[in-house]
């Protein structure tokens, strides 16, 4: 396949994958993904795995784990979702998304087996199942030493859960995706606990008590070791710094200080502590109990990036993109914005999926934003701007809410509103409400 042909074929492959049932359409069974893995020769059994679930912070934590493992000279595959701008972002090897050519090649390799499973199943394999099969096959073909795998939704029935992970990581659990998951924190935690396997180490972020109890029950049932943030490990100290924060972490084996983390917020410091504990748990007992090389830890975390998570994509005025898409995530983002930024005037651009707790997402923003522009993103699940405006007007004063039918127009309107600030450099625009909104904005800014 020559260089001119690859992009057009890549677009065709993307369209074929997108033509399948979306990743939010869940059928609670692993039968299809197990069948295709069996036909492919169980590629997911060819490398060790760190499996990551939770409600918020999964992708950031997975990226940190990946960076720490690569700093230890391991070859790492990373599978995360959803993507911001390119489907290739989901399948990463050696810190880079696989190329368009490689994406097409792995799809071509797995497609015959996917079609065999489709032919004998009442329900064809979904978008997410196909991508999961592709990731596991790509990692085996590379080959990688370890795969860092982020759950798509839930845990027990998630398509990724055909691995026997050495380490199961659970980031903070809160209520989200209640159309597909239980409507209590305890019920959601029980679903997510399905990635904790016999003989593994469960690394648990700080959790609401009902979630913690559910996760501990699962660990006890399967005989997994447990490491808990706030007990066995955690953030000892942190200070706001230019471009991020300085943190000190107590790990499972040692303490690590003088760490510069180029991400904002207490939640990202906690994610770093969870990631560090996961890598310590992953390390072979033969390596001893003295902990990881502190310089290795500092080097890896200093290079951390988390696109779309309070990411500055433009200055004058400052435009910040954030993928918060549930009340707990938005509350964490608002706390971080207050801590790390000092805007004289901040205007929001918000597009939210119609199946989300829209009011719960908007409420933390109300005391933070001077004005808000509601719009839509590129997803068919995006709430209509007119409907979002009605809800926003119940949370904000009516005269603080503006409407734009297109995201690019909404950003332009927000910039104009923000520049009414009387302080030089005091204007800001926050674009948020969904991972898709963050991805669309990133794409628009790069194009610009």
N, C-alpha and C positions, 0 to 999 in steps of 0.2 A: 504494500500500500504506500503510494508516494505522498509527499507532503501536501500537494494540492487536493488529493482525494480525501485525506483523513478528516478534515473538518466537516465536509458534507456528509460523510458516512457517520461521523459522530453525532451530528444533528439528527440523522435518521434513527440512530440507536436511542438517543434520548427520547425521541417521539414515541418509539415503540414501547419503551419502559413506562413513559408517562401515560400511555394508553391503557395501562393496567389499573386495577383498583388502587385508589390512593392509599398512602400509608396511614391515614386516620380511619380507614375502614377495616376494622379488626374482626377476624374470625378466630375465636379462642382455641386454636389447635396448632400443634407443631408438626402435624402429619406431613404437610406438603414440604416444609423446609427439611424435615428429616429425610423424606424420600429423595429429594434432589441431592442432599449431602451424601446419602448412601450411594446413589448413582455416580457421583463425582469421586467416590473413594475416600470419603471423610477427610477432606482437606483441612478442616478445622482442628483435627487431632495432631497436626504436624508441628505445632508450636505452642508455647505456653501462652496463657491468656490472663489479662487483668480486665474484669468485666465491671462496667460502671452503670449504675442506675441512680434514681432519685428524681425529684421534681425540678429543682433549680440547681444550676452549677455543673451539670454533667459534662458539657462540652469543654468548659474552661478547665475543669479538673482533669479530663482525659488529655487535653493538650499539655498540661503540666507533667502528668505521668509520662507521656510520650517523651517530652524533653529531658526529663531526669533519666529515663532509661537509655536514651540515645547518648547522653553525656557519659554513660557507663560503657560506651562502645558496643552496645547491642543494636542489632538491626530491628527496627520497630515498624509494625503496621498499625494504622489507626483508622477506626471506622466510627464516624460520628454522623449525626443527623439533627435537624435538617441542614441543608446547605444554604449559604447566603446568595451566591451568584452563579455557581457552577456545580453540576451534579458530581463532577470529579473531586470536589472538596471532601466528599464523604469517604473516599478510599485514598489513604495517604500512606506512602512508604518512604522511609528515610526523611520524614519531615516535609515531603512535597506531594501534592495531589498527583495521582497517576496521569500520564499524558493522555491526550485524546486517542492516540494510536493504541495505547495499552488498554484503555477503557473499551474500545471497540473489540480488541482482541479477546479480552476476558469475557465480554458479552457473547461473542461468537462461540467461544469454547463451551460456555454453560448453556446456551440456548437450546441445543438438542435435548438436553436432560430436563430442562424446564418444560419444554413442549411435551415430553413423555409424561411428566407429572400432571401437566394440564389435561392431557388426554384421558387420564384415568381418575380424575378428580371432578367432583360436582362443581367446585369453585376453583378457577384458575389461580395460579400464584399471583400474589399482589406485587405492586411496585416495590414495596419494602423487602419482601421476601426475595425477589430477584436480585436486588442490590446487595442484600446480605450474602446470598450465595456467591455473587461476583466478588465481594470483598474477601470472603474466606478462601476462595479459589486463588485470587491474586496474591494473597499473603503466602499461601503454600507454594505458589510458583516462584515467588521472589528469590529465595525463601526468606521469611523473617524469623528472628529468634523469639519474638513475643508480639502478640497483638493486643492493643488496647481497644476494647470494644464497648461502645456506648449503646445502651438499650434504646430502642425507638420509643416504646411506650410500655409502662408497667414493668414486667419482669418474667413471671412464670410462663406466660403465653407469647412473649415477644419472640420474633423470629431469630434474634441473636442467641436465644437461650438453648442452643444445641452444643454449647461448649462446656467443658469441665474446667472452670477457671481456677487458677491458683489463688487469686485474690479477688474477692467480690467487694466493690466499693459502693456505698449508698450515701449519696449527697443528701442535703436536707429534703425531707418529704413534706409536702403540703397538698392541698386539694387542687386538682386540675384534671382535665380530660374526664369529667364525670359522666359524659355520654358513653364512655367506654370502660371506665374504671369505677370502683366503689366511690360512694360519696362521703366517706369518712377518712380521716387521716390513718386510723388503724387499718381499715380495709385496704387502702392504697399501699400501705407499708407491707401488709401481708402479701399482696400481689407482687410487689417489688422484691420481697425477700426470696422469691423463687430462684434468684441467681446465686444464692448462697448454697454451696455444694459440700458434701461430706469431705472432710480433710482440708477444706480451704481456710483462708483467713478472711474474716469479714471486717472491713475497715468502715466504721460508721461515723459520719458527721454528726454533730449535735442535732438531736431530733426532739420534736414534741413527745411528751411521755407516752401517749398511746402508740405512736410509731416505734419508739425505742423498745417498748415491751414486745410488740409484734416481731421486730427484727431479732431480738434476743431469744424469743421462743423458737424461731426458725433455726438460729445458730445452735441452740441446745439440742433440738431434734436431730440435726444432721451431724452433730459433733464438730462443728467449725470453731476455730479460735476466733476471739473477738478483740478488736482494738477500737476504743471509743474516744472520740474527740472530747476533750475536757477531763478525761480520766487518764487513759494511757498516753495520749499525745494532745497537742494543741498549740495555739498561738500564745506566746508568753508576753510579747510586747510588739507594738507597731506605732510608727510615726508617719504622718503624711509627709511626702517628699515631692519634689518637682518631678512630674511625670509618673508618679506612682506612690510607693510607700516603702519604708524600711521596716523589716519585720524580724523577729526572733521566734523560733519554733522549737518546742520540745518534741522530739520524735520518739519512736518506740525504743531506739537504741542509744540515742545521743541528743545533745542540744545543738542547735544551729543558729548562729546569730550573724549580724551584718549582711542580711539578705536584702537586696534591692529587688522589689517586685514591680514591674512597670505596668501595673493594673491598679485601679482605684477601688477602695472600699473594704470594710471589714469582711464582707462575704468572700472577696477574692483572697484575702489573707487566710481565711479558714479553708478555702479550696486548696491553697498551697500546702497547708498543714496536712490535709487529707491526702493529697497527692504524694507528699513526702513519706507519710506513714505507709501508704500503699506500696511504694518502691522499697522501703525498708522491709515490709512483710514479704515482698516478692523475692528479695535477695536470698540466696542459698544460705542455710545455717552454717555451712562449711566456711562461709566468709567471716564468721565470728560475730560477736555482739558489740563491737566497738562503733558501729554506725557507719554511715556513708562518709566519703571524703567531703569535708565542709566546702572546699573550693569547688568541687564538682557540683554541689547543691547550689552554691551561689551563682556559678556560671550558667547552670541550666535555667534557674528561675529568672535570672536577669534577662534572658532571651525570650521569655514568655510573651506570646501575643494571643489575644482573644478577640478576633474580629467581630464587630457588631455588638460588643459588650462595653457600653460607655466609651465608644471609640470616637476620637476626634477626627472627622473627615474633611473639615475645612476650617479656616480661620478668617476673621474679619467679615462678618461676625463668626464666632465659633459655632460650628454645627456638630453636635454630638449625636451619634446613632446608638440606640440601645434596643436589644431584642427582648426586653421584659414583656411577658405575655400572660402573666397571671398575677393576682394580688400580692402574693409573697415576694415574687421577683420584682414587681414594681416598687414595693415598699423598700426593698434593699437598694434599688437603684436611686430612689429619692434620697435616702439617708446618705448615700455616697456622694451624690451631687451637692448636697448641703455641706458635706465635710471637705470635699476636694476642690470645689469651684466657688467663686464669689461673683455671680452675675448681678449687675444692677437691674437687668431686665431679661427674663427668660420666657420664650414663647415655645409652646409645644406643637408638634405635628403628630397626630395620632391616627393610626388605622389599625383596627382590631378585628379578629375573626368573629363571625356572628355567633359561634358556638361557645364563646368564652364568657367569663363573668365580667362583662363590660363595665358595669358600675364599680365593681371591686377593683378593677384596674385603674379606673379614672380617679377614684377617691384619694389615693396617696398623692396624685399630681396636683390636686386643687390648691393646696397652700403653697406649692412650689412655683407654679406657672402664673405669669401675669395674664397671658391670653393663650387660647388654644385654637388650632385649626384642625378640623376633623376632615378626613378624606378616606380613600380606599387604597388598598395595595393590589398587586397583580393576581392574587389568589381568588378563585371563584367563591371561596368561603368568606371573603372579606365582607364585613357588615356594610350595607349601603350608607353613604355619608349622611343622607337625610335622617336615617334612623339613628345613627351614631350621634348626630347633632341633638336630637331630642333627648337622648340619655345624658349627653354632656351638659345640656342646659339645666338639668335637674341637679347636677353636681356643682357646676360653675354658675356664676351670674350669667344671664342671657347675653349681656353685651360683651362678655369676654369670649364667647364662642363664635367661631367663623367656620365657613364651609368652603371646600374646594373639591371638585369632582375628580381631579387628578392629583397624584402625589407630587409631581414636579411643580404644578401650580400652587399646591399647598406649601411647599418649601419656599417658593419665591414669595408668597404672601407672608409667611412667617418671618422671613428675613427682613422684609419691609417693616413689619410690626416691631421686630426686635431692635431695628436701627433707630427707633424713636428714643432709645436710651440717651440720656444726657451725659453719661459717663463714657469717655473714650475707652474702648476695649471692654465695656461692661455688658455688651449685648451677646445673647446666646440663643440658639435654637436647639431643642431636643426633639429628635424624631424617634418614635417608639410605638409599642403596642403589639408587635409581632416580629418573629424572626423574618417573615417575608417582607414586612415593612423595612426592617433593617437592611435586608439584602437588596431590595429595590433601590433604597436610598444610596447604598454603597455603589451600586451599578450606575446610578445617575451621576453621582459625584465623580466617579472615575471617567465616565464619558465626557463630562464637562471639562 
